[in-house]
């Protein structure tokens, strides 16, 4: 479970002391640590695309990673628009690629 993770942090301590859990992202099961942000767990697994742009359909992923932008919106247990950088994992959580939401800039820009 250490792929892409700092396992011993001088302030946060060792990850080995934390409880391992599983969660699903787009129907595939992954391992993470309880209380880890969805964004951190996905980045550790090498996953970079979380949704697609409403108008251009280009892949979107992590930008600020501190809750300011909304680029990391995903669907969590059926609730759309959750920010992966702020949402903490629990065992069995179902995470899906973010749905395209209506664009506030252009009428009818919503894509399926």
N, C-alpha and C positions, 0 to 999 in steps of 0.2 A: 504494500500500500504506500510505499515511500516514493514512487515515481513522481517527480516534479514537486516534491515537498521539502521544506526545510524541517528536518525531523528533530533538531535540537536548537531551540531559539534561546538566546541569552536572557530574554525577559519573559517569554511565554512558557518556557520550560520544554520538556520533552513530549513529543506527540505519543510516544509509546505508553504514556500514563493515561491516555484518553481512551474512551470506549469506542471500539470499531462498530460501524453500522453499515447497512446496505441501503441504497436508494436506486430508483429507476430514472433514467433519462431517455426519452424516446424509445421505450420498451426494452432497453438494455440495462442490466444490473451493474452497479458500480459499488465499490467500497469507499468509505469516507470515515470521518470521525464525528461523533455526536457533537452538535453545537458548531460545527464548521459551516461557514457560509457556502451556499450552493455554488457561487462563483469560484471560490477557492478549490472546492472539490472537483469541479469541471476542468478548471485550469490544470490541476494536478494530473488529470487524466488525458490532457492534450486536446480537450474539446474547446474550440474557439468560437464556433457559430452558435448563437442562442436564438436568433430570430432573423427575419428578412425585412428589409426596408419596405414601407408601405407602398411606395410608388415605383421604385426601381427594381425591387426584389433582390437587391444586393445583400450579401450576408452581413449581419451586424453581430457584434460581440461585446467585449468588455471595453469600456472607455475610461471612465473615472475610477470605478471600483470603490467609491465611497458614498454612493447614494444620491449624487447630484444630477446625473444625466438621464437615465431611463433607457440607455442603450441595451441593458442586460435583461430586459423584460422577458419572463418565461411564464408558463402556466404551471401552477403548483397545486396538485390535488384538485384540478378542475377550475381553479381561480386564475383568470387571465391577468396579465399585467403586473406580476410580482417581480420585484427587482432581485435578481440572483445575488447581488453583492450584499444585500441586507437581510435576506431570508436564510435562517439557520436550518440545517438539516436535522431531521429526526429519522429514526429507523422506519423504513418502508415508504418514505415520501415518494410520490409520483411526480416527476418533473418532465415537462414537454417543451419542445421548441415553441417560443412565443408566437402567438397568433398575430396576423396583421390586423392592426386596429385602424379605424377610419382616420384619414389624414385631416388634420384641422386646417390645412392650407389650401387644398383643392377639393372642390365638390366632386363626389363620386370616385375619389382616389382609392377607396378601399379595395384591396385585392383578396381573394380567398386564400 
